[in-house]
Amino acid sequence: SPVRAYSFSETDANTMLARICLSALHTDNRSLSTFLAYADRHWDSHVSPQNEDTLGELLHGFLSIGSSSFARWTRIRSKLLEAEWNAPEINTPLHLAAGLGLRHTVEYLLELSKSNGSLSSVVNAPGVIGQTPLFNASRYGKPDICRILLDHGARRDETAPWHGGVCCLLVAASFTYWDVVRVLVEYPVIDGCDIVALICRTVGDSGRTVLHFAARDGEIEVVHI
């Protein structure tokens, strides 16, 4: 019989692997148990804003408050992190969704938290290194996610103790995510945050402030604040 050639784009390949990983991670799915070790380590590298909607309920079912599958996975990931960093905490679903830039999943989790009255604690919850979901979004350059989290009460002045005690503004500047810095700087001051103080006085491990990074990269708008 004739041989037919099949080709997959990178997006299609990642979507397929994400589906298999998320299916394996569900605690009631034993048919994919041999794939579980791979899924534990790599599922999040196959999930992105490009396939978030395609994964739909499969992704939301895993990244949901009270998910037993997510709870099992966090125990596995926690052991790896404790061995490497001696870190006592693990990320919440919102931390992961924020860092991956999954806009619709972030909105879903925030609305779920709002409906059960836990929004204020969830949106500023400390994660694996003491960081908030806003810190994760800032660290990985997700300006739209930062704006959504700020709209739901995220604080810009929360710091990550296991990350040198820096705030989200400083970590975004240090990784040159200036679109994130602009969102954080320009957002209305409704959280009591002193933005000027964060820019000028918060010092990272290198001894530099946001102002130092802005001057280095020629970010005049930030320098002039």
Stockholm file with secondary structure:
# STOCKHOLM 1.0

chainA/1-225         SPVRAYSFSETDANTMLARICLSALHTDNRSLSTFLAYADRHWDSHVSPQNEDTLGELLHGFLSIGSSSFARWTRIRSKLLEAEWNAPEINTPLHLAAGLGLRHTVEYLLELSKSNGSLSSVVNAPGVIGQTPLFNASRYGKPDICRILLDHGARRDETAPWHGGVCCLLVAASFTYWDVVRVLVEYPVIDGCDIVALICRTVGDSGRTVLHFAARDGEIEVVHI
#=GR chainA/1-225 SS CCCCCCCCCHHHHHHHHHHHHHHHHSTTCCTTGGGHHHHHHHGGGSCCTTTHHHHHHHHHHHSSTTCHHHHHHHHHHHHHHHHHHCCCCCCCHHHHHHHHTCHHHHHHHHHHHHHTTCHHHHHTCCCTTSCCHHHHHHHTTCHHHHHHHHHTTCCTTCEEGGGTTEEHHHHHHHTTCHHHHHHHHHSCCCSCCCHHHHHHHCCCTTSCCHHHHHHHTTCHHHHTC
#=GC SS_cons         CCCCCCCCCHHHHHHHHHHHHHHHHSTTCCTTGGGHHHHHHHGGGSCCTTTHHHHHHHHHHHSSTTCHHHHHHHHHHHHHHHHHHCCCCCCCHHHHHHHHTCHHHHHHHHHHHHHTTCHHHHHTCCCTTSCCHHHHHHHTTCHHHHHHHHHTTCCTTCEEGGGTTEEHHHHHHHTTCHHHHHHHHHSCCCSCCCHHHHHHHCCCTTSCCHHHHHHHTTCHHHHTC
//
